[in-house]
Amino acid sequence: MTAENYFSIFPNPSGTNFIITRSSVLHDAYLTIYNAIGEKVYSDRFSCGEKQKEIYIKDATPGIYLIKVTTDGVIQYCKKLLKN
């Protein structure tokens, strides 16, 4: 499964908040957001059965962010988010 199939980000580009929706809810997953220089700016957890999370990033500076979702501690999916 690719990142395109595993989770989606809406809207992207984003303003103060966005929603991450994942396609598979069978396992716990961990969500981490990094800024353009690789600093972790946010982390959270998807519980088993949880399909969506709304993330508020109003205090984050505009720019490109990398969203990484890790399942089972091994499989990682990454996507870029543009914050206006």
Buried (B, 14 or more C-beta within 10 A) or exposed (E): EEBEEBBBBEEBEBEEEBBBEBEEBEEBBBBBBBBEEEEEBBEEEBEEEEEEBEBEBEEBEEEEBBBBBBBEEEEBBEBEBEBE
